[in-house]
């Protein structure tokens, strides 16, 4: 693997973009200038975990079923977090369902 503009190997930088959910994704999105691979994983992290965080906030206001749905959103979040980190570490440009294609389009649009 090549080094990203951060000086880290691409797979390490991409994995770290999932480490603190959307926050670390945003950091790598802002600092990565060269690697399409890292930008893709950073964008996917921002989009997936941003949407899941908002969903978790919204469902907490739903009476009765909100907590159960919140637990389900939490489980999906943990599964996406682990899957994203494993795939990035292995050097795969793995697209998460629903969001992956859009994350790729957005990452490709970014000015380098």
N, C-alpha and C positions, 0 to 999 in steps of 0.2 A: 504494500500500500504506500501511496505517496503521502507526503506531509501536507497538511492543510496550511492556510496562511497564518494559522495560530501557532505553527511550529510543532503541533501534535500530529501523530499519524492520523489519517482520515478516519479510520475505524474508531479510534479513541475519542476524537472530537465529536463524531456523530453519536457515539454512545453517551458521552457526557451531555449532549443536547437533550437527552431524556432524563438525566439524573435528578433534576429538581423540577420535573414536569415542564409546564410552559415557560417558567422563568428561565431555566438554563437554555431552553430552545430559543428564546428571545435573545439571550446574550450571544449565542453562537450565530444567530441570524444577523445580528448587528456587526459582529467582528469578522466573520468569514468572508473573504474576498475572492478566493480562488476555487475552492472545491465545490462542485455541483453536488457531490455526494453528501457533504456535510450540510450544505444549505437545504437540500431536500429533507434530511432527517430533522434539522432544526425547525423547518417550516411545518413538517408533519407533527412534531411535538407541540408547537404553539397551537396549531389548529385543533388537534385531537384533545389535548388536555385543557385548552381554553374552553372548548365546547362542553367537555365533561364537567368542568368546574362550574360553568354557568348552569348546566342541567341539574347539578347537585344542589345549587342554591335555589333554583326554581321549584324543584320537587319538595323541598322542605316546607313550602307554603301550602301544599296540597294536604287537606285534612285526611286522616285515617291511613291512606295508602302511601303518603309521602315518605315516611320513614322506610318502608319496605322498598320502595323504588330507589330511595337514597342508598340503601345497602347494595342494591343491584348495580347502581351507577358506580359505587365504590369498588365493587368486584371487577367491573369492566375496566375501570381506571387502572387497577393493579395489574390485570391481565395485559392491557395495552402497554403499560410501563415496562413490564418484564419482556414482552415480545419485541417491543421496539429496541430495547437495549441489546437483547441477544442478537437480533438481526443486524443491527448496526455494527456490533462487535465483530460479527462474522463477515462483515464487508458486503452485505447484501442490500440492494436498493429495494427493500420490501415495502410495499404499499399497504397500509391498513385499509380495511374495507370502508367504503363510502368516501372517506377523506383523502386517501392516498393519491388519487389522480389529480384532485384539485391542489393538493400540497405540491405536487410535482410541477403543475402549471405555474403556480405562484412563485415557487423557487426559481424556475427558469426565467420568469419575468424580471427578477431582481437585477438591478444594474450592478455589474461587477467592476 
